[in-house]
Amino acid sequence: MPSPGQEWVGQQLAASIKGSADSIKGEVYTYDKDSDTLVIKDQAVGLQEANYRFLKGKDLENVKLTGNSRVPDPTPLASDSTIERSLYYPPTYLSCLRV
């Protein structure tokens, strides 16, 4: 598997999560090298909303990337957002941030 990095930002990602049969799809919104955390943006909820998922790079497998990379957008402030915990994954694997 390729190592996560800033060159992933802007590309469409499809991957599975280690130890789970589920997969994840969306745009790599940003990546933090120090914490090895990817923020995946899924705009499928509507034109005015998006879900953001936080994933550890080490927890991904079978990664497929498509599209072009870009300069990362600034991450939205948590104070301006509602944070929800996923019912399907422990908090260390996945959290959703709805803006």
Backbone bond lengths (Angstrom), bond angles and torsions (degrees), N, CA, C in turn:
res aa  C-N    CA-C-N  psi(-1)  N-CA   C-N-CA  omega(-1)  CA-C   N-CA-C  phi
1 M - - - 1.455 - - 1.526 108.91 -
2 P 1.332 117.25 136.17 1.471 119.05 175.58 1.530 110.05 -66.26
3 S 1.318 116.13 147.53 1.467 120.52 179.04 1.523 109.92 -77.12
4 P 1.355 117.27 138.84 1.463 119.60 177.09 1.525 110.85 -61.46
5 G 1.317 115.65 150.01 1.458 120.82 177.57 1.510 110.54 -168.79
6 Q 1.325 116.90 176.76 1.462 121.93 -179.47 1.523 111.72 -60.10
7 E 1.342 117.44 -25.31 1.467 119.26 179.34 1.526 112.01 -68.94
8 W 1.325 118.64 -11.91 1.468 121.95 176.50 1.530 111.25 -79.33
9 V 1.329 118.49 -23.58 1.466 122.63 -173.74 1.524 110.23 -60.35
10 G 1.343 115.26 129.02 1.460 122.17 179.73 1.516 113.33 96.44
11 Q 1.317 117.45 -17.63 1.457 120.53 -179.31 1.527 110.62 -84.86
12 Q 1.323 115.79 154.19 1.456 121.97 173.97 1.526 108.32 -80.47
13 L 1.313 116.49 132.05 1.456 122.24 -177.81 1.517 109.78 -116.03
14 A 1.303 116.59 137.58 1.464 123.47 169.04 1.519 105.39 -131.01
15 A 1.337 117.18 125.15 1.462 120.78 -176.45 1.520 109.49 -154.76
16 S 1.317 115.33 164.77 1.464 120.67 171.57 1.522 107.69 -109.41
17 I 1.321 115.22 160.47 1.451 121.62 -179.37 1.521 107.81 -101.95
18 K 1.322 117.14 130.46 1.461 121.78 -178.38 1.521 110.22 -54.59
19 G 1.333 116.12 134.43 1.458 121.25 177.85 1.513 114.20 78.79
20 S 1.331 117.80 9.06 1.459 121.91 -178.83 1.526 109.06 -137.11
21 A 1.321 115.92 149.38 1.465 120.37 176.95 1.529 111.45 -84.51
22 D 1.325 117.23 -9.84 1.461 121.46 -177.22 1.522 111.58 -78.84
23 S 1.334 114.21 156.47 1.458 120.73 176.43 1.520 108.87 -123.12
24 I 1.310 115.20 165.69 1.456 121.39 179.96 1.517 108.33 -131.92
25 K 1.345 115.60 143.01 1.466 121.91 178.09 1.517 108.56 -136.66
26 G 1.315 116.20 147.77 1.453 121.21 176.31 1.504 110.94 157.76
27 E 1.334 115.85 -178.71 1.461 122.16 179.13 1.525 109.39 -88.02
28 V 1.330 116.52 136.58 1.464 120.24 173.51 1.525 106.43 -73.58
29 Y 1.337 115.81 106.70 1.464 122.18 -174.85 1.522 110.96 -78.44
30 T 1.337 115.90 -44.68 1.459 120.82 176.71 1.522 108.71 -160.97
31 Y 1.330 116.14 167.38 1.464 122.16 180.00 1.518 108.90 -141.71
32 D 1.335 116.53 133.14 1.453 122.30 176.49 1.521 108.72 -109.38
33 K 1.318 116.34 111.30 1.466 121.54 -175.62 1.528 111.71 -65.93
34 D 1.334 117.97 -40.75 1.460 121.31 -176.29 1.530 112.72 -60.22
35 S 1.316 117.38 -39.30 1.469 120.94 -179.39 1.529 112.57 -101.92
36 D 1.347 117.27 -0.38 1.469 122.84 -177.03 1.533 110.67 53.40
37 T 1.331 116.30 45.84 1.461 121.79 -176.96 1.525 110.61 -114.84
38 L 1.332 115.22 126.57 1.463 122.52 173.59 1.516 108.70 -99.16
39 V 1.320 116.50 140.49 1.462 121.47 171.78 1.521 105.82 -109.39
40 I 1.336 115.80 117.75 1.458 122.82 -177.61 1.522 108.48 -104.79
41 K 1.331 116.41 126.65 1.471 122.37 -179.11 1.523 109.10 -100.78
42 D 1.336 115.36 125.89 1.461 121.64 177.02 1.520 107.44 -119.58
43 Q 1.325 117.36 108.11 1.458 122.06 -176.31 1.524 111.90 -91.44
44 A 1.308 118.64 11.68 1.458 122.12 -175.81 1.525 113.23 -68.21
45 V 1.335 118.62 -12.43 1.458 120.94 -177.50 1.520 113.17 -77.45
46 G 1.310 118.43 -14.28 1.462 120.83 179.14 1.518 111.19 152.35
47 L 1.310 115.43 170.87 1.463 119.87 -177.14 1.525 112.44 -72.93
48 Q 1.328 117.85 -29.85 1.455 121.44 -176.40 1.523 113.11 -96.06
49 E 1.325 118.09 -8.68 1.456 121.72 -175.80 1.525 110.67 -126.28
50 A 1.308 115.13 161.29 1.458 121.38 173.82 1.520 108.40 -151.38
51 N 1.309 116.43 147.34 1.458 122.07 172.19 1.512 108.07 -97.89
52 Y 1.324 116.10 139.54 1.461 121.71 176.32 1.522 106.54 -118.01
53 R 1.323 115.95 128.30 1.461 121.05 179.35 1.522 108.56 -114.53
54 F 1.308 115.72 134.78 1.458 121.95 179.18 1.520 108.29 -103.35
55 L 1.337 116.14 122.08 1.455 121.68 -177.52 1.516 110.53 -131.98
56 K 1.314 115.90 143.06 1.457 120.69 172.55 1.519 108.53 -77.67
57 G 1.310 117.32 133.78 1.457 121.88 179.72 1.517 112.42 -58.42
58 K 1.341 117.63 -34.90 1.457 121.58 -178.67 1.528 112.70 -69.92
59 D 1.326 118.28 -15.37 1.463 122.36 -178.65 1.521 113.25 -90.78
60 L 1.341 118.08 -1.05 1.462 121.75 -178.86 1.517 111.05 -96.60
61 E 1.332 115.54 146.37 1.458 121.08 171.71 1.522 108.53 -145.22
62 N 1.333 116.31 165.36 1.470 122.55 -177.72 1.530 111.54 53.49
63 V 1.312 116.21 47.80 1.469 122.64 -176.26 1.525 110.52 -77.94
64 K 1.337 115.31 132.52 1.464 122.19 172.69 1.518 107.28 -127.85
65 L 1.338 116.49 127.16 1.458 122.60 179.81 1.517 109.56 -116.86
66 T 1.340 116.33 137.85 1.459 121.37 176.05 1.518 108.88 -135.91
67 G 1.308 116.66 156.11 1.465 121.56 177.62 1.510 112.57 93.95
68 N 1.324 114.90 -174.31 1.464 122.01 -177.14 1.510 110.57 -101.70
69 S 1.332 116.31 148.69 1.457 120.52 175.93 1.527 109.12 -82.47
70 R 1.330 116.61 165.18 1.464 122.41 -179.88 1.526 108.74 -150.87
71 V 1.324 116.32 171.79 1.463 121.63 175.25 1.533 107.67 -71.64
72 P 1.348 118.11 133.74 1.477 120.06 -177.88 1.523 113.02 -62.17
73 D 1.343 115.58 143.25 1.463 121.69 171.09 1.521 108.32 -77.28
74 P 1.337 117.76 155.69 1.461 118.52 173.80 1.528 109.57 -64.95
75 T 1.324 116.97 139.16 1.458 121.89 179.39 1.526 109.08 -72.50
76 P 1.356 118.45 135.06 1.466 120.17 179.86 1.530 111.50 -63.55
77 L 1.317 116.59 148.58 1.453 121.44 178.41 1.525 110.31 -70.75
78 A 1.317 116.94 138.83 1.463 121.19 179.74 1.521 111.36 -64.95
79 S 1.338 118.01 -28.90 1.461 120.90 179.84 1.525 111.86 -66.07
80 D 1.341 117.17 -21.04 1.458 121.64 178.97 1.526 111.90 -95.41
81 S 1.310 117.57 7.34 1.456 121.68 -171.59 1.515 111.14 -132.59
82 T 1.308 115.49 165.00 1.452 122.32 173.09 1.510 108.18 -107.44
83 I 1.313 116.62 124.06 1.459 120.71 -178.83 1.519 109.46 -98.39
84 E 1.318 116.03 128.92 1.458 122.34 178.21 1.514 108.79 -120.75
85 R 1.308 117.17 144.46 1.457 121.54 174.69 1.524 108.62 -93.47
86 S 1.290 115.99 140.70 1.458 120.73 178.22 1.517 109.73 -71.22
87 L 1.326 116.89 143.40 1.459 121.73 177.15 1.518 111.73 -81.65
88 Y 1.315 117.19 -13.66 1.457 120.87 -171.55 1.522 114.36 -101.36
89 Y 1.308 119.00 -21.99 1.457 121.74 -177.05 1.519 109.76 -127.14
90 P 1.324 117.72 148.36 1.466 119.06 173.03 1.520 110.07 -62.76
91 P 1.326 118.61 154.86 1.463 121.30 -176.60 1.523 113.92 -56.20
92 T 1.333 118.94 -26.33 1.459 120.04 179.94 1.519 111.62 -69.40
93 Y 1.322 118.56 -23.38 1.468 121.80 -179.24 1.524 112.81 -90.56
94 L 1.312 116.49 -40.91 1.458 116.69 -167.42 1.514 111.20 -156.14
95 S 1.278 116.73 131.62 1.449 123.05 170.19 1.518 106.62 -132.39
96 C 1.290 116.12 151.76 1.472 119.60 178.85 1.512 108.13 -112.64
97 L 1.301 116.16 138.53 1.452 122.96 176.89 1.502 107.04 -122.94
98 R 1.317 117.24 112.51 1.460 121.46 -179.80 1.515 109.17 -99.98
99 V 1.306 115.59 125.22 1.465 121.31 -178.88 1.508 108.97 -106.39
